[in-house]
Amino acid sequence: MTAFDITFGQRPLLSTVLSVVVIGVGVFLVKLYRVRTFFRRLQKQGLPMPPHHPLFGHIPLSASIIGSFPPYAHGNYLPDQIRQRYPHLDSAFYLDTWPFGPPVLAVVSPDMMYQFTQDRNLPKDKGMRHFLKPLTGEQDLVTLEGPIWKRWRAIFNPGFSANHIMTLVPGMVEDVAVFRDILQSHAEKGDMFCLEEASLNLTIDIIGKVVMDHKFNSQTSYNDMTSALRNQLSWCTYGIEINPLEYINVIRPIVHWNNTRRMNRYISRELDNRYNSIQEKTKSKSVIDLALKAYQAEDTANKSTTTMDATFKDFALSQVKLFIFAGHDTTSAGAVFVYHLLSKHPSALTRVRAEHDSVLGTDLGITATRLSEDPHLLNQLHYTLAVIKEALRLFPAVSAPRGGQPDFFLSDAEGRQYPTEHCLVWGNHFGVHHNPRHWPRVEEFLPERWLVPEGDPLYPTKNAWRPFERGPRNCVGQELALVEIKVMLALTIREFNITNAYDEWDSLKGNPKGMNVNGERAYMIIRGGGHPADFYPCKVTLATKTKSSKTET
């Protein structure tokens, strides 16, 4: 065969490749034209957006902001950073970063968020399904829609009611006591450690008991289920990538498959154990137990006496993974931010400690026993709750991405109509919580704003606080999260001083100076919800007014 024959034989393949490239470029250019033209039309209608480049859209603006962020800073900061540059964009604005993401309508107004989450409930954005699928499968309560979501939400609601959560406090106290001993150990050693590693292990142990009445023992030993779930989380994406290579990551599907296999095997076994316990009339309080009873009550004709109903088990498997992920991830981050803010504000810390002395007694050695015997004491910690709510205002872990609809428009205070069709409607909690139009002294840590009467200048604007979202799709576990953080504080905040060790950490790691967002070194990073950077390196010392060195359980 001659060289001519080889070259000639390659021509059909080369022609095919060139044709594919030409078609791909053509499709890209058509899509680019359509998206940019869409935004130009919005501009002509006088709808708010930052200055828009006819070719690059808002990519240069977004790139300049993201480029100013320290490593792994959460994308939820972006709308607020844009508002800071363009203060008139304080209600909603359009953002064009295609091809890196779909057209976005960013909403930072509580009134406008009300319109698509409470007045009318827009469907969850498809990116949420992309993120959660490796964790939960195809049928979790976050991304289900319509009647099927309504039915299963009703089945699982009893396990998260406020009254039921109080019955679970003794189990929480047991797990927090282990966490307290870990802090004690670090205080005695005087070493630097990452608080959120300890906090994540604690909250995953608590949610295991709450959901399945199962002890993961993550604080004291290795657990294959929790290891697989946390590894899976680190590989999940929203489907919008700045790095194009992430779209062709061939390792990710293999990791997802292996972690899913490990999680499903473990949880399936535990679900069977829970079913057998119920059949043996064992007294149970877990979310799964209550949900199974509710399911069987509405489906009496299909009750099984030997094995768990297959339909329920499939749904339960997805929800258990969802609850364990959501129930430990954002709660842990919220708790660490509470500790962080109290360490920065000594007067608030003093007031929290005084409240705990007043409500729980000054003998720290019996605090655990008192809470186990009377969990409703937690309801008397009014200032503590105000501190938690203020921390969640300043550091909201998540946002509310919804899918725009052809027939749905948002309205602002000036009466402008914002079309949502073809847009990701991004209800940005951080942007709402840091919007000076709705929050006096917006960047200050002021727990008092949650204790003043209506009419006071500090009194929060209606619908402006939304760390758990609002409306029918609010977080089912919000009461659990608040109670968990209260218990954590009740058993630790009077015994220990926790201070960040970022200076030492940065020196050890060789990090450059000035790593912060809005002046905050404990900025939120991307890891599921927003988490404190670097797992919050810190040091713990014993509080000078400690009244007991050991908490009884």
C-alpha positions as CSV (number, residue, x, y, z in Angstrom):
1,M,0.0,0.0,0.0
2,T,1.4,3.4,-1.0
3,A,1.4,6.6,1.0
4,F,-1.2,7.9,-1.4
5,D,-3.5,5.0,-0.6
6,I,-3.2,5.7,3.2
7,T,-3.9,9.4,2.7
8,F,-6.8,8.7,0.5
9,G,-8.2,6.2,2.8
10,Q,-8.2,8.7,5.7
11,R,-10.1,11.3,3.8
12,P,-13.6,10.0,4.7
13,L,-12.7,10.0,8.4
14,L,-11.2,13.5,8.2
15,S,-14.2,14.7,6.3
16,T,-16.5,13.4,9.0
17,V,-14.5,15.0,11.8
18,L,-14.5,18.3,10.0
19,S,-18.2,18.1,9.4
20,V,-18.8,17.4,13.1
21,V,-16.6,20.3,14.1
22,V,-18.3,22.7,11.6
23,I,-21.8,21.6,12.8
24,G,-20.7,22.0,16.5
25,V,-19.3,25.5,15.9
26,G,-22.5,26.4,14.0
27,V,-24.7,25.2,16.8
28,F,-22.6,27.1,19.3
29,L,-22.7,30.3,17.4
30,V,-26.5,30.1,16.9
31,K,-27.0,29.4,20.6
32,L,-24.6,32.3,21.5
33,Y,-26.6,34.6,19.2
34,R,-29.9,33.6,20.7
35,V,-28.7,34.0,24.3
36,R,-27.0,37.3,23.8
37,T,-30.0,38.6,21.8
38,F,-32.3,37.5,24.6
39,F,-30.4,39.7,27.0
40,R,-30.3,42.6,24.6
41,R,-34.1,42.4,24.5
42,L,-34.3,42.4,28.3
43,Q,-32.1,45.5,28.3
44,K,-34.3,47.3,25.9
45,Q,-37.2,46.6,28.2
46,G,-35.4,48.4,30.9
47,L,-34.9,45.3,33.1
48,P,-32.0,45.4,35.6
49,M,-28.7,43.8,34.9
50,P,-25.0,44.8,35.1
51,P,-23.4,46.3,32.0
52,H,-23.7,43.7,29.3
53,H,-21.1,43.0,26.6
54,P,-22.7,42.1,23.2
55,L,-20.3,39.2,22.7
56,F,-19.1,38.1,26.1
57,G,-22.2,38.9,28.2
58,H,-21.4,39.1,31.9
59,I,-18.5,36.6,31.7
60,P,-15.8,39.3,32.2
61,L,-17.7,40.7,35.2
62,S,-18.2,37.3,36.8
63,A,-14.7,36.2,36.0
64,S,-13.3,39.4,37.7
65,I,-15.3,38.7,40.8
66,I,-14.6,35.0,41.0
67,G,-10.9,35.7,40.3
68,S,-10.8,38.0,43.4
69,F,-12.1,35.2,45.6
70,P,-9.8,33.0,47.7
71,P,-9.7,29.3,46.8
72,Y,-13.0,27.4,46.7
73,A,-15.1,30.3,47.8
74,H,-18.8,29.5,47.4
75,G,-20.6,30.8,44.3
76,N,-23.5,32.0,46.5
77,Y,-21.3,35.1,47.2
78,L,-21.6,36.2,43.5
79,P,-24.9,38.1,43.4
80,D,-24.1,40.1,46.6
81,Q,-20.7,41.0,45.1
82,I,-22.5,42.3,42.0
83,R,-24.9,44.3,44.1
84,Q,-21.9,45.8,46.0
85,R,-20.5,47.0,42.6
86,Y,-23.9,48.1,41.3
87,P,-26.0,49.2,44.4
88,H,-29.1,49.8,42.3
89,L,-29.3,46.0,41.7
90,D,-30.8,45.4,45.1
91,S,-34.0,43.5,44.1
92,A,-33.4,41.2,41.1
93,F,-31.2,41.3,38.0
94,Y,-30.3,39.1,35.0
95,L,-26.9,37.5,34.6
96,D,-25.5,36.1,31.3
97,T,-22.6,33.7,31.7
98,W,-23.4,31.4,28.8
99,P,-21.9,29.0,27.8
100,F,-20.7,28.4,31.4
101,G,-24.3,28.4,32.7
102,P,-27.9,29.1,31.7
103,P,-29.4,32.6,31.7
104,V,-29.9,33.6,35.4
105,L,-32.4,35.8,37.1
106,A,-30.7,36.4,40.5
107,V,-33.2,37.4,43.2
108,V,-32.0,39.2,46.4
109,S,-35.4,40.7,47.5
110,P,-37.6,38.8,50.1
111,D,-40.8,40.1,48.4
112,M,-39.7,38.7,45.1
113,M,-38.6,35.4,46.6
114,Y,-42.0,35.1,48.2
115,Q,-43.5,35.2,44.7
116,F,-41.9,32.1,43.4
117,T,-41.4,30.0,46.6
118,Q,-44.6,30.8,48.6
119,D,-47.2,32.5,46.5
120,R,-46.5,30.1,43.6
121,N,-44.0,27.3,43.9
122,L,-41.8,27.1,40.9
123,P,-40.2,23.7,40.2
124,K,-36.7,23.0,41.4
125,D,-34.0,23.7,38.9
126,K,-32.6,20.7,37.0
127,G,-29.2,21.4,38.3
128,M,-30.4,20.4,41.8
129,R,-31.4,17.0,40.4
130,H,-27.9,16.7,38.8
131,F,-26.3,17.4,42.1
132,L,-28.4,15.1,44.2
133,K,-28.8,12.1,41.9
134,P,-25.4,10.5,42.9
135,L,-26.4,10.9,46.5
136,T,-30.1,10.0,46.6
137,G,-31.0,8.4,43.3
138,E,-34.1,9.5,41.4
139,Q,-36.8,10.1,44.0
140,D,-35.8,12.4,46.9
141,L,-38.1,14.9,48.6
142,V,-35.9,17.8,47.5
143,T,-36.4,17.3,43.7
144,L,-39.7,15.4,43.5
145,E,-42.6,17.6,42.2
146,G,-46.4,17.6,42.3
147,P,-48.7,15.0,43.9
148,I,-46.0,12.4,44.4
149,W,-43.9,14.9,46.4
150,K,-46.9,16.0,48.4
151,R,-47.8,12.4,49.3
152,W,-44.3,11.4,50.5
153,R,-43.7,14.7,52.3
154,A,-46.8,14.0,54.3
155,I,-45.6,10.5,55.1
156,F,-42.2,11.7,56.4
157,N,-43.5,14.9,58.2
158,P,-44.4,13.3,61.5
159,G,-40.8,12.3,62.2
160,F,-39.7,16.0,62.0
161,S,-42.5,17.6,64.1
162,A,-41.4,19.9,66.9
163,N,-43.0,17.7,69.5
164,H,-41.3,14.5,68.2
165,I,-37.9,16.2,68.0
166,M,-38.1,16.9,71.7
167,T,-38.4,13.2,72.4
168,L,-35.1,12.7,70.6
169,V,-33.1,15.1,72.8
170,P,-31.7,12.4,75.2
171,G,-30.1,10.6,72.3
172,M,-28.6,13.9,71.0
173,V,-27.2,14.6,74.5
174,E,-25.4,11.2,74.4
175,D,-23.7,12.1,71.1
176,V,-22.9,15.7,72.1
177,A,-21.2,14.3,75.3
178,V,-18.8,12.5,73.0
179,F,-18.1,15.7,71.1
180,R,-17.6,17.5,74.4
181,D,-15.0,15.0,75.5
182,I,-13.2,15.5,72.1
183,L,-13.1,19.2,72.8
184,Q,-11.8,18.5,76.4
185,S,-9.0,16.3,74.9
186,H,-7.9,19.1,72.5
187,A,-8.0,21.7,75.3
188,E,-5.7,19.5,77.4
189,K,-3.3,19.0,74.5
190,G,-3.4,22.6,73.4
191,D,-3.2,21.5,69.8
192,M,-4.7,23.0,66.6
193,F,-7.4,21.0,65.0
194,C,-10.3,21.4,62.6
195,L,-13.5,22.0,64.4
196,E,-15.8,21.1,61.5
197,E,-14.3,17.6,61.2
198,A,-15.4,17.0,64.7
199,S,-18.7,18.8,64.2
200,L,-19.5,16.8,61.0
201,N,-18.9,13.5,62.8
202,L,-21.2,14.6,65.6
203,T,-24.1,15.7,63.4
204,I,-23.9,12.6,61.2
205,D,-24.1,10.4,64.4
206,I,-27.1,12.4,65.6
207,I,-28.9,12.1,62.2
208,G,-28.3,8.4,62.1
209,K,-30.2,8.0,65.4
210,V,-32.9,10.4,64.4
211,V,-33.6,8.8,61.0
212,M,-32.9,5.1,61.6
213,D,-32.3,4.7,65.3
214,H,-28.8,3.6,64.3
215,K,-25.5,4.4,65.8
216,F,-22.9,5.3,63.1
217,N,-20.3,6.0,65.9
218,S,-18.5,8.3,63.4
219,Q,-16.9,10.3,66.3
220,T,-15.0,7.3,67.6
221,S,-14.5,4.9,64.7
222,Y,-14.6,4.4,61.0
223,N,-18.0,3.8,59.3
224,D,-18.2,2.6,55.7
225,M,-21.6,4.3,55.1
226,T,-20.6,7.7,56.3
227,S,-17.3,7.5,54.6
228,A,-19.0,6.7,51.3
229,L,-21.5,9.5,51.7
230,R,-18.9,12.1,52.4
231,N,-16.7,10.9,49.6
232,Q,-19.7,11.0,47.2
233,L,-20.5,14.5,48.2
234,S,-17.0,15.7,47.3
235,W,-17.6,14.3,43.7
236,C,-21.1,15.8,43.2
237,T,-21.5,18.8,40.8
238,Y,-24.3,21.1,39.8
239,G,-23.7,20.5,36.1
240,I,-22.3,24.0,35.6
241,E,-18.5,23.9,35.4
242,I,-16.0,26.7,34.9
243,N,-13.4,24.1,34.0
244,P,-14.5,22.3,30.8
245,L,-12.5,19.2,31.7
246,E,-14.9,18.5,34.5
247,Y,-17.5,17.7,31.9
248,I,-15.5,14.7,30.7
249,N,-14.2,13.5,34.0
250,V,-14.2,9.7,33.4
251,I,-13.4,8.8,37.0
252,R,-16.5,10.5,38.5
253,P,-19.1,7.9,37.3
254,I,-16.9,5.1,38.6
255,V,-16.6,6.8,42.0
256,H,-20.3,7.5,42.1
257,W,-21.2,3.8,41.3
258,N,-18.9,2.5,44.0
259,N,-20.1,4.9,46.7
260,T,-23.7,4.3,45.8
261,R,-23.2,0.5,46.1
262,R,-21.6,0.9,49.5
263,M,-24.3,3.3,50.8
264,N,-27.2,1.2,49.5
265,R,-25.9,-2.1,50.9
266,Y,-25.4,-0.6,54.3
267,I,-28.8,1.3,54.5
268,S,-30.8,-1.6,53.0
269,R,-29.5,-3.8,55.8
270,E,-30.4,-1.3,58.4
271,L,-33.9,-0.7,57.0
272,D,-34.6,-4.4,57.2
273,N,-33.4,-4.3,60.8
274,R,-35.8,-1.4,61.6
275,Y,-38.7,-3.3,60.0
276,N,-38.0,-6.4,62.1
277,S,-38.0,-4.2,65.2
278,I,-41.4,-2.7,64.4
279,Q,-42.8,-6.2,63.7
280,E,-41.5,-7.3,67.1
281,K,-43.5,-4.3,68.6
282,T,-40.2,-2.7,69.8
283,K,-40.9,0.9,70.9
284,S,-39.3,3.1,68.3
285,K,-39.1,6.8,67.5
286,S,-37.0,7.1,64.4
287,V,-38.2,9.0,61.3
288,I,-38.2,5.8,59.2
289,D,-40.3,4.0,61.8
290,L,-42.9,6.7,61.9
291,A,-43.0,7.0,58.1
292,L,-43.5,3.3,57.7
293,K,-46.4,3.4,60.1
294,A,-47.9,6.3,58.2
295,Y,-47.4,4.5,54.9
296,Q,-49.0,1.3,56.2
297,A,-51.9,3.2,57.6
298,E,-52.8,4.6,54.2
299,D,-52.1,1.3,52.4
300,T,-53.6,-1.3,54.6
301,A,-54.4,-3.6,51.7
302,N,-50.8,-4.1,50.8
303,K,-49.3,-4.6,54.3
304,S,-46.5,-7.2,54.4
305,T,-45.9,-9.2,57.6
306,T,-42.5,-10.6,56.6
307,T,-40.7,-8.0,54.6
308,M,-40.7,-4.3,54.1
309,D,-43.0,-3.1,51.2
310,A,-40.7,-2.8,48.1
311,T,-42.2,0.6,47.1
312,F,-41.7,2.1,50.5
313,K,-38.2,0.6,50.8
314,D,-37.1,2.2,47.5
315,F,-38.3,5.6,48.6
316,A,-37.0,5.2,52.1
317,L,-33.5,4.4,50.8
318,S,-33.4,7.6,48.9
319,Q,-34.8,9.7,51.8
320,V,-32.4,8.2,54.3
321,K,-29.5,9.2,52.2
322,L,-31.0,12.7,51.7
323,F,-31.7,13.2,55.4
324,I,-28.2,12.0,56.4
325,F,-26.6,14.3,53.9
326,A,-28.8,17.4,54.6
327,G,-29.1,16.6,58.3
328,H,-25.4,16.6,59.0
329,D,-24.0,18.9,56.3
330,T,-25.7,22.3,56.9
331,T,-26.2,21.7,60.6
332,S,-22.6,21.2,61.2
333,A,-21.6,24.3,59.2
334,G,-24.2,26.4,61.1
335,A,-22.9,25.2,64.5
336,V,-19.3,26.0,63.6
337,F,-20.3,29.5,62.4
338,V,-22.1,30.0,65.8
339,Y,-19.0,29.1,67.7
340,H,-17.0,31.4,65.4
341,L,-19.2,34.4,65.9
342,L,-19.4,34.0,69.6
343,S,-15.6,33.9,69.8
344,K,-15.5,37.2,67.9
345,H,-18.1,38.9,70.1
346,P,-17.3,38.4,73.8
347,S,-20.4,40.3,75.0
348,A,-22.7,38.0,73.2
349,L,-20.8,35.0,74.5
350,T,-21.1,36.3,78.1
351,R,-24.8,36.8,77.6
352,V,-25.3,33.2,76.2
353,R,-23.4,31.8,79.2
354,A,-25.5,33.8,81.6
355,E,-28.7,32.6,80.0
356,H,-27.5,29.0,80.3
357,D,-26.6,29.4,83.9
358,S,-30.1,30.8,84.5
359,V,-32.1,28.2,82.6
360,L,-29.9,25.1,83.0
361,G,-28.3,25.8,86.4
362,T,-24.7,26.6,87.3
363,D,-23.6,23.0,88.0
364,L,-22.3,21.9,84.6
365,G,-21.9,18.4,85.7
366,I,-25.7,17.8,85.7
367,T,-26.5,19.8,82.5
368,A,-26.8,16.6,80.4
369,T,-29.0,14.9,82.9
370,R,-31.3,18.0,83.2
371,L,-31.7,18.2,79.4
372,S,-32.4,14.5,79.0
373,E,-35.1,14.7,81.8
374,D,-36.6,18.0,80.6
375,P,-35.7,18.7,76.9
376,H,-38.2,21.6,76.9
377,L,-35.7,23.7,78.8
378,L,-34.2,24.3,75.4
379,N,-37.3,26.4,74.6
380,Q,-36.3,28.9,77.3
381,L,-33.0,29.7,75.7
382,H,-34.3,32.8,73.8
383,Y,-31.1,34.7,73.4
384,T,-29.3,31.5,72.3
385,L,-31.9,31.0,69.6
386,A,-31.4,34.6,68.6
387,V,-27.6,34.0,68.3
388,I,-28.2,30.9,66.1
389,K,-30.6,32.8,63.8
390,E,-28.2,35.7,63.4
391,A,-25.4,33.3,62.6
392,L,-27.6,31.6,59.9
393,R,-28.4,35.0,58.6
394,L,-24.8,35.9,58.1
395,F,-23.8,32.5,56.8
396,P,-26.7,30.9,55.0
397,A,-25.6,27.5,53.7
398,V,-27.8,27.1,50.7
399,S,-29.9,29.0,48.1
400,A,-33.1,28.4,46.2
401,P,-32.6,27.6,42.5
402,R,-35.8,27.2,40.6
403,G,-36.7,26.6,37.0
404,G,-38.4,29.6,35.2
405,Q,-41.7,29.0,33.4
406,P,-43.2,30.5,30.2
407,D,-46.3,32.0,32.0
408,F,-44.6,33.3,35.1
409,F,-43.3,36.8,35.8
410,L,-41.8,38.3,38.9
411,S,-42.7,41.9,39.9
412,D,-40.6,44.4,41.8
413,A,-41.6,47.3,43.9
414,E,-41.5,49.6,40.9
415,G,-44.0,47.4,39.0
416,R,-41.5,46.0,36.5
417,Q,-42.3,42.5,35.2
418,Y,-39.4,40.0,35.0
419,P,-39.9,37.1,32.6
420,T,-38.6,33.8,34.0
421,E,-38.8,31.6,30.9
422,H,-35.5,30.1,29.9
423,C,-33.9,31.3,33.1
424,L,-32.5,29.7,36.2
425,V,-34.4,31.7,38.9
426,W,-31.7,32.0,41.6
427,G,-33.2,32.8,45.0
428,N,-29.9,33.8,46.6
429,H,-30.2,33.6,50.4
430,F,-26.8,35.2,51.0
431,G,-27.8,38.1,48.8
432,V,-31.1,38.5,50.6
433,H,-29.5,38.2,54.1
434,H,-26.9,40.8,53.3
435,N,-29.1,43.3,51.5
436,P,-29.0,46.7,53.2
437,R,-32.3,47.6,51.7
438,H,-34.0,45.1,54.1
439,W,-31.6,44.8,57.1
440,P,-30.4,47.7,59.2
441,R,-26.7,47.5,60.1
442,V,-26.7,44.5,57.7
443,E,-23.1,43.4,58.2
444,E,-23.2,43.5,62.0
445,F,-23.7,40.5,64.3
446,L,-26.8,41.6,66.2
447,P,-28.7,38.8,67.9
448,E,-30.8,41.6,69.5
449,R,-32.6,42.1,66.2
450,W,-34.5,38.8,66.9
451,L,-35.7,39.9,70.3
452,V,-37.0,43.4,69.6
453,P,-40.8,44.1,69.2
454,E,-42.4,44.8,65.8
455,G,-42.0,48.4,65.0
456,D,-38.4,48.6,66.2
457,P,-35.9,49.7,63.5
458,L,-34.0,46.4,63.9
459,Y,-37.2,44.2,63.6
460,P,-36.6,41.8,60.6
461,T,-38.4,42.4,57.4
462,K,-41.1,39.8,56.6
463,N,-39.8,36.8,54.7
464,A,-36.2,38.1,54.7
465,W,-34.8,35.3,56.9
466,R,-34.7,32.1,54.8
467,P,-31.8,29.8,55.7
468,F,-34.3,26.9,55.6
469,E,-36.3,28.5,52.7
470,R,-40.0,29.2,53.2
471,G,-43.2,28.0,51.8
472,P,-44.3,24.4,51.1
473,R,-40.8,23.3,50.0
474,N,-39.1,24.6,53.2
475,C,-36.6,22.3,54.9
476,V,-38.4,19.5,56.7
477,G,-35.5,19.2,59.2
478,Q,-35.2,22.9,60.3
479,E,-36.5,22.3,63.8
480,L,-34.1,19.4,64.2
481,A,-31.2,21.6,63.2
482,L,-32.0,24.3,65.6
483,V,-32.4,21.9,68.5
484,E,-29.1,20.1,67.7
485,I,-27.2,23.4,67.8
486,K,-28.9,24.4,71.1
487,V,-27.8,21.1,72.6
488,M,-24.3,21.5,71.3
489,L,-24.0,24.9,72.9
490,A,-25.7,23.8,76.2
491,L,-23.1,21.2,76.8
492,T,-20.0,23.1,75.6
493,I,-20.2,26.8,75.5
494,R,-19.7,27.4,79.2
495,E,-16.8,25.0,79.5
496,F,-14.7,25.9,76.5
497,N,-13.3,29.0,74.6
498,I,-13.0,28.2,70.9
499,T,-10.9,30.6,68.8
500,N,-9.9,30.3,65.2
501,A,-6.3,29.5,64.3
502,Y,-6.3,30.7,60.7
503,D,-3.0,32.6,61.2
504,E,-1.2,29.5,62.4
505,W,-2.9,27.4,59.7
506,D,-2.0,29.8,56.9
507,S,1.6,30.0,58.1
508,L,1.8,26.2,58.2
509,K,0.2,25.7,54.8
510,G,2.1,28.6,53.1
511,N,-1.2,30.4,52.2
512,P,-1.0,34.0,51.0
513,K,-2.2,36.8,53.3
514,G,-5.5,38.4,52.7
515,M,-7.6,35.2,52.0
516,N,-11.1,36.4,52.8
517,V,-14.5,37.3,51.5
518,N,-15.9,40.6,52.8
519,G,-13.1,40.7,55.3
520,E,-14.0,37.2,56.7
521,R,-11.3,34.6,56.8
522,A,-13.9,31.9,57.8
523,Y,-15.5,32.4,54.4
524,M,-17.9,29.8,53.0
525,I,-16.5,27.3,50.6
526,I,-18.2,24.9,48.2
527,R,-18.8,21.4,49.8
528,G,-22.4,20.7,49.4
529,G,-23.7,23.7,51.4
530,G,-21.5,26.6,52.4
531,H,-18.9,25.5,54.9
532,P,-16.2,27.4,56.8
533,A,-12.9,27.5,54.9
534,D,-10.4,24.7,55.7
535,F,-12.8,23.0,58.1
536,Y,-12.2,25.8,60.6
537,P,-8.8,25.3,62.2
538,C,-9.0,26.3,65.8
539,K,-7.7,25.9,69.4
540,V,-9.7,25.2,72.5
541,T,-9.0,26.3,76.0
542,L,-11.0,25.7,79.2
543,A,-13.2,28.6,80.1
544,T,-11.9,30.4,83.3
545,K,-15.3,30.1,85.0
546,T,-15.7,26.4,84.4
547,K,-17.7,24.9,87.3
548,S,-17.1,21.3,86.4
549,S,-14.5,19.5,84.3
550,K,-16.7,16.6,83.3
551,T,-20.3,16.4,82.0
552,E,-22.3,13.4,83.2
553,T,-24.4,11.4,80.7
